[in-house]
Amino acid sequence: MQFEVITLFPELFAGPLAASLLGKAVASGLIQVCFTSPRDFATDKHRTVDDTPYGGGVGMVMKPDPLVAAMEAAIAARGPAWRVMMSPRGAPLTQARVRTLAARERVLLLCGRYEGIDERVRAAHIDEELSLGDFVLSGGELAAACVIDAVARYVPGVLGDATSVDVESFSAGLLEHPQYTRPPVFRGAEVPPVLLSGNHEAIRRWQRKQALHETRARRPDLLATVELSAEDEKLLAEERDA
C-alpha cells in the first residue's frame, strides 16, 4: 500500500516510520510513504506557502496554489489516490473508516499548518476530511502519522497474526476485554482464575462479558450502536445483578 503525504515537515515522520511494526513494513516494502512539499511549488523567491486571511483575523492561511500543485504532482508521478485532509472539522477517525482506507491502493494525506487551508482546496480537491478528536494540533503531520499506523495494520503481512485486528478495541464495536500475562501473581494481584482454567468456552464467555462491561462503563455511546445477541443481554444482566 502507498501513502502520499503533502507536508512542509516530512522530518516529523522519521521516528514513527523507522520503528516497530511500521519500520518493518516500510523496510520490507509492504507499505510505501512518499512526501511532497508545497514549498517546491511556490512561485516566489521566498517559496511562500501562506498569506494573511481575507476578511482579517489572526495567523496565516495556507495558499491554495502550492498545495494543489503539490497534490497534482504526486498523483501525476505515482497514480491516482484517495485524497484525505487532516482537519479538526473532519469526521472522527473510527476503526470502520480505517478499514475503508485500508481497502484503497493509495491514500494521499494533506497536512495543514498555521490557521488552516484555503477553503477552495477542501471544496474542489479533497475526497474526505478526518479528525482525531476535539482538539487542535500544530499541524496535520502527527494526525497523518496516526492514520498511516492504523491503516497499515490491515495490510497483509504487517502484523504477525493478521486476526489480531479482529479482536482489538472498536473492531467489533466494543472495547477490548482486559489482558493478562505472566506472572500469575504480581504484587498480590492475581490473574482471574478462569483464564488459567483451560476451559475455552468459559474463557470466551468471560472475555465477552468483560468487553461488554468495559464498554458500558467507559464508552456507553459505543454500546448503544452494537447489535447485542441474546447471550450479550444475559451477560449484561449478570453484570448488573452482581
C-alpha positions in Angstrom: 0.0 0.0 0.0 1.2 3.5 -0.8 0.7 6.8 1.1 1.3 10.2 -0.4 1.9 12.9 2.2 1.7 16.5 1.4 3.6 18.3 4.1 6.0 21.1 4.9 7.7 19.0 7.6 8.4 15.4 6.4 11.0 15.1 9.1 8.2 14.7 11.7 7.5 11.3 10.2 11.1 10.0 10.6 10.6 8.4 14.0 7.2 6.6 13.5 8.2 5.3 10.1 11.5 3.9 11.3 10.5 1.9 14.4 8.5 -1.1 15.4 5.8 -2.6 13.0 5.8 0.5 10.7 9.5 0.4 10.4 9.5 -3.2 9.4 6.6 -2.7 7.0 8.5 0.2 5.3 11.7 -1.8 5.2 10.1 -4.8 3.6 8.1 -2.8 1.1 4.7 -3.7 2.4 3.9 0.0 2.7 5.5 3.0 0.9 5.3 6.6 2.1 6.2 9.3 -0.3 6.5 13.0 0.6 5.9 16.1 -1.4 6.5 19.7 -0.1 4.2 22.6 -1.2 7.3 24.8 -1.0 8.6 23.1 -4.1 5.7 24.6 -6.0 5.7 28.2 -4.6 6.3 30.7 -7.4 8.2 33.5 -5.5 11.8 33.6 -4.4 10.9 33.2 -0.8 9.0 30.0 -1.5 5.9 31.4 0.2 3.1 28.9 1.0 0.9 31.1 3.3 -0.7 34.5 3.4 -2.9 36.7 5.5 -6.6 35.8 5.6 -9.1 37.8 3.6 -11.6 39.5 5.9 -8.9 39.9 8.6 -8.1 37.7 11.6 -5.0 36.3 13.4 -2.5 34.0 11.9 -1.8 32.9 8.3 -3.6 30.7 5.9 -2.0 28.1 3.6 -2.3 29.3 -0.1 -4.3 27.0 -2.5 -1.9 27.1 -5.5 1.2 25.5 -3.9 -0.9 22.9 -2.1 -2.9 21.8 -5.2 0.2 21.8 -7.4 1.9 19.5 -4.9 -1.0 17.2 -4.8 -1.3 17.1 -8.6 2.4 16.4 -9.0 2.3 13.5 -6.5 -0.7 12.0 -8.4 0.9 12.5 -11.8 4.1 10.9 -10.6 2.7 7.8 -8.9 -1.0 7.5 -9.9 -4.5 8.4 -8.5 -5.0 8.4 -4.8 -7.9 8.9 -2.3 -7.3 12.5 -1.0 -7.7 13.0 2.7 -7.3 16.3 4.6 -6.5 16.1 8.3 -8.7 18.8 9.9 -10.4 19.5 13.3 -13.6 19.9 11.2 -13.3 16.5 9.7 -15.3 13.4 10.6 -13.9 11.4 13.5 -11.5 8.7 12.6 -13.1 5.4 13.5 -12.0 1.8 13.0 -14.6 1.5 10.3 -13.0 4.4 8.4 -9.6 2.8 8.9 -10.8 -0.4 7.3 -12.2 1.5 4.4 -9.0 3.4 3.8 -7.0 0.1 4.1 -9.0 -1.2 1.1 -7.6 1.5 -1.1 -4.4 1.1 -3.1 -3.2 4.6 -2.5 -4.1 7.3 0.0 -3.0 10.9 -0.1 -2.8 12.8 3.2 -2.8 16.5 3.2 -1.3 18.1 6.3 -2.2 21.7 7.1 -0.4 24.2 9.1 -0.9 27.7 10.6 -4.5 28.8 10.9 -5.7 26.4 8.2 -6.0 25.8 4.5 -7.7 27.9 1.9 -11.3 26.6 1.6 -11.1 26.2 -2.1 -8.7 23.3 -1.6 -11.2 21.4 0.5 -14.1 22.2 -1.7 -12.6 21.0 -5.0 -9.6 18.8 -4.3 -10.4 16.7 -1.3 -12.3 13.5 -1.0 -12.8 13.5 2.7 -11.7 15.2 5.9 -10.7 13.3 9.0 -10.1 14.4 12.6 -8.5 12.5 15.5 -10.8 14.3 18.1 -12.0 17.5 19.5 -8.6 19.2 20.0 -6.1 21.1 17.8 -2.6 20.2 16.9 0.1 22.4 15.5 -0.3 20.7 12.1 -1.7 17.7 10.4 1.5 15.7 10.4 1.1 13.8 13.7 -2.5 13.1 12.8 -1.5 11.8 9.4 1.1 9.5 11.1 -1.6 8.1 13.3 -3.7 7.3 10.2 -0.8 5.6 8.5 -0.1 3.5 11.6 -3.8 2.5 12.0 -4.3 1.7 8.3 -1.0 -0.2 7.9 -2.2 -2.8 10.5 -4.7 -4.0 7.9 -2.1 -4.5 5.2 -1.4 -8.3 4.8 2.0 -9.2 6.4 2.3 -6.1 8.6 1.0 -7.9 11.8 2.4 -11.2 12.9 -1.1 -12.5 13.4 -3.5 -10.9 10.9 -6.5 -12.0 13.0 -5.5 -9.8 15.9 -7.1 -6.7 14.3 -10.5 -8.5 14.6 -10.4 -8.7 18.4 -8.9 -5.3 19.2 -11.0 -2.4 20.7 -13.5 -0.9 18.3 -13.1 -3.7 15.6 -16.2 -5.4 16.8 -17.9 -2.3 18.2 -16.8 -2.9 21.8 -13.8 -2.1 23.8 -11.4 -5.0 24.2 -11.5 -7.2 27.3 -8.7 -6.9 29.9 -5.4 -8.7 29.0 -3.1 -10.6 31.4 0.2 -12.5 31.1 2.9 -14.0 33.4 3.4 -14.0 36.3 0.1 -15.3 37.6 0.5 -13.2 40.7 2.0 -9.7 40.7 2.4 -7.8 44.0 -0.6 -9.6 45.4 -2.8 -9.1 42.3 -3.9 -12.4 40.7 -4.8 -13.3 37.1 -8.6 -14.2 37.0 -8.7 -18.0 37.6 -10.9 -18.6 34.6 -8.0 -17.6 32.3 -5.9 -20.3 33.9 -8.6 -23.0 33.7 -8.1 -24.2 30.2 -11.8 -24.1 29.6 -12.0 -22.3 26.3 -15.8 -21.8 26.4 -15.6 -20.3 29.9 -12.7 -18.1 28.8 -14.6 -16.9 25.7 -17.7 -16.1 27.8 -15.6 -14.3 30.4 -13.8 -12.2 27.8 -17.1 -11.2 26.1 -18.6 -10.3 29.4 -15.6 -8.2 30.3 -15.7 -6.4 26.9 -19.4 -5.6 27.5 -18.7 -4.4 31.0 -15.7 -2.2 29.9 -17.7 -0.7 27.1 -20.8 0.1 29.3 -18.6 1.6 32.0 -16.2 3.6 29.8 -18.0 4.2 26.4 -21.8 3.6 26.7 -22.2 5.5 23.5 -20.5 2.6 21.7 -22.7 0.0 23.4 -25.8 1.8 22.1 -24.6 1.2 18.5 -23.9 -2.5 18.8 -26.4 -5.2 17.9 -26.4 -7.4 21.1 -27.1 -11.1 21.0 -29.3 -12.9 23.4 -26.1 -14.1 25.2 -24.8 -10.5 25.4 -28.1 -9.4 27.0 -27.8 -12.2 29.5 -24.1 -11.3 30.3 -25.0 -7.7 30.8 -27.9 -8.7 33.1 -25.5 -10.9 35.2 -23.1 -7.9 35.5 -25.9 -5.6 36.7 -27.1 -8.2 39.2 -23.6 -8.9 40.6 
